[in-house]
Amino acid sequence: MKGRIFVIGLGLIGGSLALCIKEEHSEAVVVGFDVNEEQTRLAKMIGVIDEAAHSIEAGAASADVIIIATPVTVAEQVIELLSSLPLKEDVIVTDTGSTKKTITDKAFCLAQKGICFIGGHPMAGSHKSGVSAAKKILFENAFYLLTPNETANAGEIETLKMWLQGTKAKFLTVSPEEHDYLTGVVSHFPHIIAASLVHQAASAESSSTLIGRLAAGGFRDITRIASSSPAMWRDILLLNRPVLLELLDEWQQEMSKVARLLETAAAEEIFNYFQTAKDYRDGLPTKEKGAIPAFYDLFVDVPDYPGVISEITGYLAKEEISITNIRILETREEVYGVLVISFQSDEDRARAEKCIKHYTNFEMSIG
């Protein structure tokens, strides 16, 4: 497809979308703008975009598709600016924000000018940020939720999907309200719970200094999403406040039920509580990407001898397998430690497991 695509916000998401579009539509021209001029310069230098715009006004004027890849609060300001500009008659405007009701309501100012707005949320991310972390495979097999307003027609939705087909994502069309509820349940609320568990551990540490040391293992893993950007989650909570207040109320009822089971020492009911949760959790898809970026961890039981870590990383480097993180859960003399290696994808983890198995007899498991 020919056309000009204007990406506003050249971070991980905006940069990755630009790469996907360039890969799929070689005749298209991808123009980029970021308030951070260094990000714009870098995006042009490494080939993420074809042209750099010196302003939103300049880049939007001739665009066939405008992608707003900024935080939602910034996107609302961009939408207001776009509504005052002389855009192309058939331009499609979309965003990448993780909440949709407020942004769709804000986009009514575009609809009043006859400009098509289709909300979008590619449900993928990475531990890295910035345009230098952008990659074409970021959205592959991820869900990409579209939340068109009532003025967008089926043809415009299909056109946007065609422009974005290089993402190799799975497109789902839902209402803005349904989107915010779905992401509230499987993404936003779990982040609140993770943060609350960390707060509880921090408070408990005043009573016992061992808390911090013991929390370095499994506790650190189950709360790792609490390390996400505080500014981003502040905005998400405020923008999805009604849904999260409802979920918090339901959570308190759930915890009250658990408290009653404990108070009455209802052994069978407690067992069933955990069994039901286990059955549901074990039945969740393992090959699909969900709302929270997956962590592709490989746990390797390693003996504690000098050079064992460099030995393993050397094998991985020999097979050109990249890792994103590496750490030791426990290592003492004559005791096997657990080396946790994190990868960018399930494919990389599988290759690493095969590689280590080929060169060693170390036991491994996936997390």
Solvent accessible surface area in square Angstrom, and as a share of the most:
residue,aa,sasa,rsa
1,M,79,0.35
2,K,152,0.64
3,G,18,0.17
4,R,75,0.27
5,I,0,0.00
6,F,1,0.00
7,V,0,0.00
8,I,4,0.02
9,G,7,0.07
10,L,0,0.00
11,G,25,0.24
12,L,20,0.10
13,I,40,0.20
14,G,1,0.01
15,G,0,0.00
16,S,0,0.00
17,L,0,0.00
18,A,0,0.00
19,L,33,0.17
20,C,1,0.00
21,I,1,0.00
22,K,55,0.23
23,E,109,0.49
24,E,72,0.33
25,H,6,0.03
26,S,102,0.66
27,E,109,0.49
28,A,8,0.06
29,V,45,0.26
30,V,0,0.00
31,V,7,0.04
32,G,0,0.00
33,F,31,0.13
34,D,21,0.11
35,V,134,0.77
36,N,74,0.38
37,E,144,0.64
38,E,89,0.40
39,Q,35,0.16
40,T,14,0.08
41,R,125,0.46
42,L,36,0.18
43,A,0,0.00
44,K,97,0.41
45,M,120,0.53
46,I,85,0.43
47,G,33,0.32
48,V,4,0.02
49,I,3,0.02
50,D,51,0.27
51,E,70,0.31
52,A,54,0.42
53,A,12,0.10
54,H,158,0.71
55,S,26,0.17
56,I,21,0.11
57,E,80,0.36
58,A,44,0.34
59,G,7,0.07
60,A,0,0.00
61,A,54,0.42
62,S,50,0.32
63,A,1,0.01
64,D,35,0.18
65,V,2,0.01
66,I,0,0.00
67,I,1,0.00
68,I,0,0.00
69,A,16,0.12
70,T,23,0.13
71,P,83,0.52
72,V,11,0.06
73,T,53,0.31
74,V,60,0.35
75,A,1,0.01
76,E,40,0.18
77,Q,121,0.54
78,V,8,0.05
79,I,0,0.00
80,E,96,0.43
81,L,58,0.29
82,L,0,0.00
83,S,14,0.09
84,S,79,0.51
85,L,33,0.17
86,P,118,0.74
87,L,28,0.14
88,K,76,0.32
89,E,169,0.76
90,D,108,0.56
91,V,1,0.01
92,I,8,0.04
93,V,0,0.00
94,T,1,0.00
95,D,0,0.00
96,T,17,0.10
97,G,7,0.07
98,S,29,0.18
99,T,1,0.00
100,K,0,0.00
101,K,73,0.31
102,T,42,0.25
103,I,0,0.00
104,T,14,0.08
105,D,80,0.41
106,K,68,0.29
107,A,0,0.00
108,F,121,0.50
109,C,33,0.20
110,L,0,0.00
111,A,20,0.15
112,Q,124,0.55
113,K,126,0.53
114,G,59,0.57
115,I,16,0.08
116,C,11,0.06
117,F,0,0.00
118,I,0,0.00
119,G,0,0.00
120,G,0,0.00
121,H,21,0.09
122,P,6,0.04
123,M,16,0.07
124,A,19,0.15
125,G,24,0.23
126,S,43,0.27
127,H,103,0.46
128,K,109,0.46
129,S,93,0.60
130,G,20,0.19
131,V,1,0.01
132,S,83,0.54
133,A,18,0.14
134,A,17,0.13
135,K,47,0.20
136,K,95,0.40
137,I,94,0.48
138,L,6,0.03
139,F,0,0.00
140,E,63,0.28
141,N,71,0.36
142,A,1,0.01
143,F,50,0.21
144,Y,1,0.00
145,L,7,0.03
146,L,0,0.00
147,T,0,0.00
148,P,25,0.16
149,N,21,0.11
150,E,169,0.76
151,T,80,0.46
152,A,17,0.13
153,N,84,0.43
154,A,75,0.58
155,G,45,0.43
156,E,47,0.21
157,I,24,0.12
158,E,89,0.40
159,T,47,0.28
160,L,0,0.00
161,K,50,0.21
162,M,91,0.41
163,W,9,0.03
164,L,2,0.01
165,Q,85,0.38
166,G,9,0.08
167,T,0,0.00
168,K,121,0.51
169,A,15,0.12
170,K,75,0.32
171,F,48,0.20
172,L,82,0.41
173,T,73,0.42
174,V,24,0.14
175,S,51,0.33
176,P,15,0.10
177,E,92,0.41
178,E,84,0.38
179,H,0,0.00
180,D,6,0.03
181,Y,93,0.35
182,L,73,0.36
183,T,0,0.00
184,G,0,0.00
185,V,61,0.35
186,V,78,0.45
187,S,11,0.07
188,H,2,0.01
189,F,20,0.08
190,P,39,0.25
191,H,19,0.08
192,I,32,0.16
193,I,32,0.16
194,A,4,0.03
195,A,39,0.30
196,S,53,0.34
197,L,61,0.30
198,V,59,0.34
199,H,132,0.59
200,Q,125,0.56
201,A,20,0.16
202,A,63,0.49
203,S,79,0.51
204,A,40,0.31
205,E,74,0.33
206,S,105,0.68
207,S,104,0.67
208,S,43,0.28
209,T,113,0.66
210,L,92,0.46
211,I,52,0.26
212,G,36,0.34
213,R,185,0.67
214,L,136,0.68
215,A,21,0.17
216,A,52,0.41
217,G,18,0.18
218,G,51,0.49
219,F,61,0.25
220,R,126,0.46
221,D,30,0.15
222,I,121,0.62
223,T,8,0.05
224,R,60,0.22
225,I,25,0.13
226,A,38,0.30
227,S,104,0.67
228,S,37,0.24
229,S,53,0.34
230,P,114,0.72
231,A,53,0.41
232,M,91,0.41
233,W,33,0.11
234,R,142,0.52
235,D,26,0.13
236,I,9,0.04
237,L,63,0.32
238,L,111,0.55
239,L,31,0.15
240,N,3,0.02
241,R,142,0.52
242,P,99,0.62
243,V,23,0.13
244,L,6,0.03
245,L,108,0.54
246,E,87,0.39
247,L,13,0.07
248,L,55,0.28
249,D,74,0.38
250,E,80,0.36
251,W,91,0.32
252,Q,111,0.49
253,Q,108,0.48
254,E,60,0.27
255,M,74,0.33
256,S,52,0.33
257,K,85,0.36
258,V,38,0.22
259,A,42,0.32
260,R,135,0.49
261,L,29,0.14
262,L,116,0.58
263,E,141,0.63
264,T,100,0.58
265,A,80,0.62
266,A,19,0.15
267,A,78,0.61
268,E,125,0.56
269,E,88,0.40
270,I,45,0.23
271,F,129,0.54
272,N,70,0.36
273,Y,61,0.23
274,F,135,0.56
275,Q,67,0.30
276,T,93,0.54
277,A,57,0.44
278,K,114,0.48
279,D,83,0.43
280,Y,160,0.61
281,R,176,0.64
282,D,81,0.42
283,G,64,0.62
284,L,79,0.39
285,P,90,0.57
286,T,121,0.70
287,K,161,0.68
288,E,76,0.34
289,K,52,0.22
290,G,36,0.34
291,A,22,0.17
292,I,45,0.23
293,P,53,0.33
294,A,48,0.37
295,F,53,0.22
296,Y,33,0.13
297,D,5,0.03
298,L,0,0.00
299,F,42,0.17
300,V,0,0.00
301,D,49,0.26
302,V,6,0.04
303,P,30,0.19
304,D,68,0.35
305,Y,87,0.33
306,P,134,0.84
307,G,45,0.43
308,V,11,0.06
309,I,60,0.30
310,S,74,0.48
311,E,55,0.25
312,I,0,0.00
313,T,39,0.23
314,G,36,0.35
315,Y,47,0.18
316,L,3,0.02
317,A,69,0.53
318,K,143,0.61
319,E,70,0.31
320,E,148,0.66
321,I,11,0.06
322,S,68,0.44
323,I,59,0.30
324,T,39,0.23
325,N,69,0.35
326,I,56,0.29
327,R,45,0.16
328,I,68,0.35
329,L,58,0.29
330,E,72,0.32
331,T,59,0.34
332,R,132,0.48
333,E,142,0.63
334,E,164,0.73
335,V,54,0.31
336,Y,132,0.50
337,G,1,0.01
338,V,39,0.22
339,L,0,0.00
340,V,3,0.02
341,I,0,0.00
342,S,6,0.04
343,F,2,0.01
344,Q,71,0.31
345,S,20,0.13
346,D,40,0.21
347,E,116,0.52
348,D,27,0.14
349,R,23,0.08
350,A,58,0.45
351,R,109,0.40
352,A,0,0.00
353,E,48,0.21
354,K,155,0.66
355,C,8,0.05
356,I,0,0.00
357,K,129,0.55
358,H,141,0.63
359,Y,68,0.26
360,T,23,0.13
361,N,137,0.70
362,F,26,0.11
363,E,122,0.55
364,M,37,0.17
365,S,62,0.40
366,I,103,0.52
367,G,62,0.60
